Amino acid sequence: MADKKKKNLPPNAQRYQSFAKQREVKRPLLKNCIKAFLVGGFICFIGQIISTIYVYFFAFTEQTAGNPTVATLILITMFLTGFGVYDRIGQFAGAGSAVPVTGFGNSVISAAIEHQSEGFILGVGGNMFKLAGPVIVYGVFSAFVIALIKTILTQWGGL
């Protein structure tokens, strides 16, 4: 299909496409995947350390330590984003820093910082939740569907 489209192009466009293809930078896919894996894993490792601290020093159980752990990771991300550190981590790690909850925190805080000149209500508050709103709605809806499935399976004796 791509060859068919290429044949329909004028000669100048065909020459430009071949010129651009020769000079296209080859992305180091394996290297990027390894960096994303290691940084994402390290963020999760830090989260596990924080969770363990909550369990052993603040009398949380393993089941209840999750919420304060997530809140702590987002708080740390807020500071790292505010000081410009998390952006450098994101440039290095790519998806490895975007997939954990810290990526969500970074995107919310970045929007707040970017729009602070428009005021706290319309700038920070309004733009900060452009991304957060759909993510929260999707999370709540997904939790509802999973709970509904679990309830139905439990009632039928499947679990």
KENUKOL-122628 format. One record per atom (N, C-alpha, C): residue in one letter; atom name; x, y, z. Coordinates in pm, whole numbers, plus 32768, in hexadecimal, padded with zeros to 4 digits. Each point is the difference from the previous one (the first is absolute). Layout:
BEGIN
ketor:fiba:u:v:w
A:CA:X:Y:Z
...
***
This chain:
BEGIN
ketor:fiba:u:v:w
M:N:8053:7F88:8000
M:CA:7FAD:8078:8000
M:C:8057:807E:8000
A:N:806C:7FFC:804E
A:CA:8058:8074:8007
A:C:8046:8017:7F7A
D:N:8024:7F91:7FBC
D:CA:803F:800E:7F7C
D:C:7F9F:803C:7F9B
K:N:7F81:7FDC:800B
K:CA:7F9B:8034:7FA5
K:C:7FF0:8098:8013
K:N:8000:802C:807F
K:CA:7FF7:8090:801C
K:C:807C:8048:7FCD
K:N:8074:7FBF:800D
K:CA:807D:803F:7FD6
K:C:8002:8014:7F68
K:N:7FC8:7FA0:7FB7
K:CA:7FFE:800C:7F6E
K:C:7FA4:8070:7FD1
N:N:7F99:801F:804E
N:CA:7FA2:806A:7FDB
N:C:8036:808C:801E
L:N:806E:8008:8049
L:CA:8039:8082:8023
L:C:804E:803A:7F8B
P:N:8007:8084:7FF9
P:CA:8054:803E:7F99
P:C:8093:7FDD:8017
P:N:8053:800A:7F98
P:CA:808E:7FD9:800E
P:C:8049:804D:806E
N:N:7FE3:8080:8012
N:CA:8043:804D:806A
N:C:7FDE:7FC7:8089
A:N:7F83:7FDC:8016
A:CA:7FD7:7FC9:8081
A:C:8041:7F78:8017
Q:N:800C:7FAF:7F95
Q:CA:8041:7F7E:800E
Q:C:8093:8010:8025
R:N:8045:805F:7FBE
R:CA:808D:8019:8021
R:C:800D:8031:8090
Y:N:7FA4:8058:802A
Y:CA:8006:8032:808A
Y:C:7FEA:7F8F:8064
Q:N:7FA0:7FA8:7FE5
Q:CA:7FE6:7F92:805D
Q:C:807A:7FA4:800B
S:N:8040:7FE2:7F92
S:CA:8077:7FAB:8008
S:C:8072:804A:8047
F:N:800D:8083:7FE7
F:CA:8066:8051:8044
F:C:7FE7:8001:8097
A:N:7F82:8015:8027
A:CA:7FDE:8004:808F
A:C:8015:7F78:8041
K:N:7FDE:7F95:7FB9
K:CA:800F:7F7A:8038
K:C:8094:7FDE:8017
Q:N:8058:802E:7FA7
Q:CA:808F:7FE7:8011
Q:C:8038:8048:807A
R:N:7FCB:8074:801E
R:CA:8035:8050:806E
R:C:7FB2:7FF2:8082
E:N:7F9A:7FAD:7FFF
E:CA:7FB0:7FEB:8078
E:C:8055:7FC0:806D
V:N:7FF5:8036:8078
V:CA:804C:7FCC:806F
V:C:7FC1:7F7C:802E
K:N:8051:7F9A:8008
K:CA:7FD1:7F7E:802E
K:C:7FF4:8005:8098
R:N:7F8C:7FDE:8031
R:CA:7FE9:8004:8090
R:C:8033:7F7F:8040
P:N:8048:800D:806D
P:CA:8032:7F88:8044
P:C:7F90:7FC0:8054
L:N:7FAC:7FB2:7FC0
L:CA:7F88:7FC9:8040
L:C:8021:7FAB:807A
L:N:805D:7FA5:7FF3
L:CA:8023:7FA8:8070
L:C:8038:8051:8075
K:N:8056:805F:7FE3
K:CA:803A:8055:8069
K:C:7F93:8051:8046
N:N:7FA2:8037:7FB3
N:CA:7F92:804D:803C
N:C:7FA7:7FA8:8057
C:N:7FE7:7F85:7FD3
C:CA:7FAE:7FA4:804F
C:C:8045:7FDC:8083
I:N:8081:7FE9:7FFA
I:CA:804B:7FDE:807A
I:C:8000:8075:8061
K:N:8016:807B:7FCD
K:CA:7FFE:8075:8059
K:C:7F76:8012:803E
A:N:7F97:7FEF:7FB1
A:CA:7F78:800E:8035
A:C:7FE5:7F96:806A
F:N:802A:7F87:7FE6
F:CA:7FEC:7F93:805F
F:C:8049:801A:8084
L:N:807E:802A:7FF6
L:CA:804F:8016:8079
L:C:7FCD:8076:8052
V:N:7FDF:806F:7FBE
V:CA:7FD1:8075:804A
V:C:7F75:7FE6:8039
G:N:7FA7:7FC5:7FB0
G:CA:7F7B:7FDE:8034
G:C:8009:7F9F:8074
G:N:8059:7F9E:7FF4
G:CA:8015:7FA1:806D
G:C:8039:8043:807C
F:N:8059:8061:7FEC
F:CA:803A:8047:8072
F:C:7F96:8055:8047
I:N:7FA6:803E:7FB2
I:CA:7F93:804C:803D
I:C:7FA8:7FA3:8052
C:N:7FE2:7F8A:7FCB
C:CA:7FB0:7F9F:804A
C:C:804B:7FCD:807C
F:N:8083:7FF2:7FF5
F:CA:8052:7FD9:8072
F:C:7FF7:8068:8070
I:N:8008:807F:7FDA
I:CA:7FF1:806B:8063
I:C:7F76:7FFA:803F
G:N:7F9A:7FE7:7FAF
G:CA:7F78:7FF1:8034
G:C:7FF7:7F8E:8062
Q:N:8044:7F92:7FE4
Q:CA:7FFD:7F8D:805C
Q:C:8046:8022:8083
I:N:806C:804D:7FF9
I:CA:8045:802B:807B
I:C:7FA4:8059:8053
I:N:7FBC:805E:7FBE
I:CA:7FA4:8059:8048
I:C:7F8F:7FAF:803E
S:N:7FCB:7F9F:7FB8
S:CA:7F95:7FAB:8035
S:C:8030:7FB2:807A
T:N:8078:7FCC:7FF7
T:CA:8039:7FB6:8072
T:C:8012:805B:8079
I:N:8029:807B:7FEA
I:CA:800E:8061:806E
I:C:7F78:8018:8042
Y:N:7F98:800F:7FAF
Y:CA:7F7A:8014:8039
Y:C:7FD2:7F86:8050
V:N:8022:7F89:7FD2
V:CA:7FD6:7F87:8046
V:C:8049:7FF1:8085
Y:N:8083:8015:8000
Y:CA:804F:7FE5:8078
Y:C:8009:8074:8063
F:N:7FF1:807B:7FD1
F:CA:8010:8071:805B
F:C:7F80:804B:801F
F:N:7F98:7FEC:7FB0
F:CA:7F85:804C:8015
F:C:7F86:7FA7:8011
A:N:8012:7F82:801F
A:CA:7F96:7FA2:8022
A:C:7F97:7FEE:7F93
F:N:8026:800D:7F83
F:CA:7FA6:7FDD:7F92
F:C:800E:7F6B:7FE4
T:N:7F9C:7FC7:7FC3
T:CA:800D:7F76:7FD1
T:C:802F:8006:7F6F
E:N:8022:7F8C:7FC9
E:CA:802B:7FFF:7F74
E:C:7F8E:802B:7FA4
Q:N:7F85:7FE5:8028
Q:CA:7F8D:8027:7FAF
Q:C:7FE4:8096:8008
T:N:8017:803C:8074
T:CA:7FDE:808E:8012
T:C:8075:805D:7FE1
A:N:8077:7FCC:7FEC
A:CA:8075:8055:7FE7
A:C:8003:8035:7F71
G:N:7FAD:7FCC:7FA8
G:CA:8004:8028:7F73
G:C:7FDA:8091:7FEA
N:N:7F93:802E:803D
N:CA:7FD3:8089:7FEA
N:C:8065:8069:802F
P:N:8035:7FF6:807A
P:CA:8065:8064:8025
P:C:8080:7FF4:7FB0
T:N:8020:7F88:7FCF
T:CA:8076:7FF0:7FAC
T:C:7FEE:804C:7F7D
V:N:7F8B:7FF1:7FC1
V:CA:7FE5:8047:7F84
V:C:8002:8097:8018
A:N:7FC4:802D:806C
A:CA:7FFF:808F:8020
A:C:808E:8034:8015
T:N:8054:7FB2:8042
T:CA:808A:8028:8017
T:C:804E:8007:7F7D
L:N:7FEC:7F9F:7FA9
L:CA:8045:8002:7F7E
L:C:7FD5:807A:7FAF
I:N:7F7F:8021:8003
I:CA:7FD1:8076:7FB8
I:C:803A:807F:803E
L:N:8009:8006:8084
L:CA:803B:8074:8043
L:C:8093:8011:7FDA
I:N:804A:7F92:7FFE
I:CA:808D:8006:7FD7
I:C:800A:802F:7F6F
T:N:7FA6:7FCE:7FAB
T:CA:8000:8028:7F74
T:C:7FE2:8094:7FF1
M:N:7FA7:8034:8053
M:CA:7FE1:808F:7FFD
M:C:807E:8052:8015
F:N:804C:7FDD:8065
F:CA:807A:804B:801C
F:C:8068:7FEE:7F90
L:N:8010:7F85:7FD1
L:CA:8061:7FE9:7F95
L:C:7FD8:8049:7F80
T:N:7F7D:8007:7FE4
T:CA:7FD1:804A:7F8B
T:C:8016:8095:8013
G:N:7FE0:8032:8075
G:CA:8011:808D:801D
G:C:8090:802E:7FF4
F:N:805E:7FAA:8024
F:CA:808D:8023:7FF8
F:C:803D:7FDC:7F78
G:N:7FB0:7FC7:7FA5
G:CA:802F:7FE0:7F7B
G:C:804D:7F7E:7FF4
V:N:8001:7FB1:8069
V:CA:804C:7F82:7FFF
V:C:7FB3:7F93:7FB5
Y:N:7F7D:7FFA:8015
Y:CA:7FB2:7F94:7FC5
Y:C:7FFD:8009:7F67
D:N:8009:8079:7FCA
D:CA:8005:800E:7F6E
D:C:807D:7FBD:7FC7
R:N:8070:800E:8047
R:CA:807B:7FC0:7FD2
R:C:7FF6:7F68:800C
I:N:7FBF:7FD2:806B
I:CA:7FEA:7F70:800E
I:C:7FAA:7FCE:7F8D
G:N:7F98:804B:7FDE
G:CA:7FA7:7FDB:7F93
G:C:8046:7FFE:7F7A
Q:N:8059:805F:7FE8
Q:CA:804B:8002:7F82
Q:C:805B:7F87:7FF5
F:N:8038:7FD6:8070
F:CA:805A:7F8E:8000
F:C:7FB2:7F7D:7FF3
A:N:7F96:7FF1:8050
A:CA:7FBD:7F7F:800C
A:C:7F89:7FEE:7FA3
G:N:7FC9:806B:7FCB
G:CA:7F8C:7FF3:7FAA
G:C:7F88:7FC8:804B
A:N:7FC7:7F94:7FCB
A:CA:7F88:7FC5:803B
A:C:801A:7FC7:808B
G:N:807C:7FE5:8022
G:CA:8020:7FCB:8084
G:C:7FDC:805F:806F
S:N:7FFE:8081:7FE3
S:CA:7FD9:8062:8065
S:C:7F6F:802B:7FEF
A:N:7FC3:7FDE:7F91
A:CA:7F76:802C:7FE6
A:C:7F98:7F9A:802D
V:N:8024:7F82:8002
V:CA:7F9F:7F98:801E
V:C:7FDC:7FF7:8094
P:N:805F:8005:805D
P:CA:7FD8:7FFB:808D
P:C:7FAE:807B:8027
V:N:7FC8:7FFD:8076
V:CA:7FAB:806E:802F
V:C:804B:8085:8002
T:N:8083:7FFA:8005
T:CA:804E:807B:7FFF
T:C:7FF1:804B:7F7C
G:N:7FEC:7FB9:7F93
G:CA:7FE9:8041:7F80
G:C:7F7E:804D:7FFF
F:N:7F9A:7FC8:8040
F:CA:7F81:8045:800D
F:C:8011:807F:8054
G:N:8046:7FF3:8071
G:CA:8019:8074:8055
G:C:804F:806B:7FB7
N:N:8063:7FD7:7FB3
N:CA:8051:805F:7FB4
N:C:7FAB:804C:7F9B
S:N:7FA8:7FBB:7FBA
S:CA:7FAE:8044:7F9A
S:C:7F9F:8063:803F
V:N:7FCA:7FDF:8075
V:CA:7FA4:805C:8043
V:C:804B:807B:8032
I:N:8071:7FEB:803F
I:CA:804C:806F:8037
I:C:803C:8057:7F91
S:N:802B:7FC2:7F93
S:CA:8036:804D:7F8F
S:C:7F97:805E:7FC7
A:N:7F84:7FCF:7FF4
A:CA:7F94:8056:7FCE
A:C:7FE6:8073:8060
A:N:8006:7FE5:8082
A:CA:7FEA:806A:8063
A:C:806E:806A:7FF8
I:N:807C:7FD5:7FF3
I:CA:8070:805D:7FF6
I:C:7FF7:8053:7F80
E:N:7FDD:7FBD:7F93
E:CA:7FFA:8044:7F7F
E:C:7F96:806D:7FFC
H:N:7F90:7FED:8044
H:CA:7F90:805D:7FF7
H:C:7FF0:8057:807C
Q:N:8065:8009:8055
Q:CA:7FF4:804E:807A
Q:C:7FF1:8095:7FE5
S:N:8031:802F:7F8E
S:CA:7FF4:808F:7FE1
S:C:7F70:8029:7FE4
E:N:7FA8:7FA0:7FE4
E:CA:7F75:801E:7FE4
E:C:7FAB:8008:807F
G:N:803E:7FED:8073
G:CA:7FB9:8008:807F
G:C:7FEE:7F76:803C
F:N:7FDB:7FFF:8080
F:CA:7FF5:7F81:8046
F:C:7F82:7FB3:7FDB
I:N:7F91:8045:7FE9
I:CA:7F83:7FBA:7FE3
I:C:7FFB:7FD2:7F6F
L:N:8005:805E:7FA3
L:CA:7FF4:7FDD:7F73
L:C:8081:7FC7:7FC6
G:N:8071:802E:8031
G:CA:8080:7FD0:7FCB
G:C:8028:7F7B:803B
V:N:8023:8002:807F
V:CA:8032:7F87:8042
V:C:7F91:7F99:8010
G:N:7F93:8027:8040
G:CA:7F94:7FA1:801C
G:C:7FBD:7FCB:7F82
G:N:7FE5:8057:7FA1
G:CA:7FBB:7FD6:7F88
G:C:8054:7FA9:7FA5
N:N:807D:801E:7FF0
N:CA:8055:7FB5:7FA4
N:C:8040:7F85:803E
M:N:800E:8003:8083
M:CA:803E:7F8F:8044
M:C:7FA9:7F83:7FF3
F:N:7F7D:8012:7FFA
F:CA:7FA7:7F8D:7FFD
F:C:7FD2:7FDA:7F74
K:N:8038:803F:7F98
K:CA:7FDE:7FD6:7F79
K:C:802E:7F71:7FE7
L:N:8073:7FDC:8035
L:CA:802F:7F77:7FF3
L:C:7FCF:7FAB:8075
A:N:8002:8039:8077
A:CA:7FDE:7FB2:8077
A:C:7F6E:7FD4:8000
G:N:7FA6:8054:7FCE
G:CA:7F73:7FDE:8002
G:C:7FE0:7F7F:7FB8
P:N:8025:7FF3:7F7F
P:CA:7FE3:7F83:7FBA
P:C:8044:7F86:803E
V:N:8078:8011:8034
V:CA:8046:7F91:803D
V:C:7FB7:7FD2:807E
I:N:7FD3:805F:8051
I:CA:7FB7:7FDD:807A
I:C:7F7B:7FBF:7FDD
V:N:7FB7:8036:7F9F
V:CA:7F81:7FC5:7FD7
V:C:8015:7F72:7FCC
Y:N:8063:7FEC:7FAD
Y:CA:801C:7F7B:7FCC
Y:C:8025:7FA0:8071
G:N:804F:802E:805F
G:CA:8027:7FAC:8071
G:C:7F89:7FD8:8056
V:N:7FA8:805F:801C
V:CA:7F8A:7FE2:8051
V:C:7FA3:7FA0:7FB5
F:N:7FEB:801A:7F7E
F:CA:7FA9:7FAA:7FB0
F:C:8039:7F72:7FF8
S:N:8083:7FF5:7FEA
S:CA:8040:7F7C:7FF8
S:C:7FF3:7FB6:8084
A:N:8014:8046:806F
A:CA:7FF1:7FC1:8083
A:C:7F71:7FD0:8015
F:N:7F9E:804E:7FD2
F:CA:7F73:7FD8:800C
F:C:7FE5:7F81:7FB0
V:N:8033:7FFA:7F85
V:CA:7FE9:7F8A:7FAB
V:C:8040:7F85:803E
I:N:807A:800C:8030
I:CA:8046:7F8E:803F
I:C:7FB6:7FD3:807D
A:N:7FD3:8060:8053
A:CA:7FB4:7FDD:8078
A:C:7F7D:7FBC:7FDC
L:N:7FBF:802D:7F97
L:CA:7F83:7FC2:7FD4
L:C:8019:7F71:7FD1
I:N:8069:7FEB:7FB4
I:CA:8022:7F78:7FD2
I:C:8020:7FA7:8076
K:N:804D:8032:805F
K:CA:8023:7FB1:8077
K:C:7F83:7FDE:8050
T:N:7FA6:8061:8010
T:CA:7F85:7FE7:804C
T:C:7FAB:7F95:7FBC
I:N:7FF3:8009:7F7D
I:CA:7FB0:7F9D:7FB6
I:C:803F:7F75:800D
L:N:8085:7FF8:7FF0
L:CA:8042:7F7E:800C
L:C:7FF7:7FC9:808D
T:N:8008:8057:8064
T:CA:7FF6:7FD5:808A
T:C:7F73:7FCB:801E
Q:N:7F9C:8045:7FCF
Q:CA:7F75:7FD6:8016
Q:C:7FE2:7F7B:7FBD
W:N:803D:7FE4:7F8F
W:CA:7FE9:7F83:7FB8
W:C:805A:7F90:8034
G:N:8056:8021:8060
G:CA:8057:7F9B:803A
G:C:807E:7FE6:7FB0
G:N:8021:805B:7FA6
G:CA:8077:7FEE:7FAD
G:C:8080:8023:8049
L:N:7FF7:8053:8067
L:CA:807A:8025:8049
L:C:7FFA:7FD1:808E
***
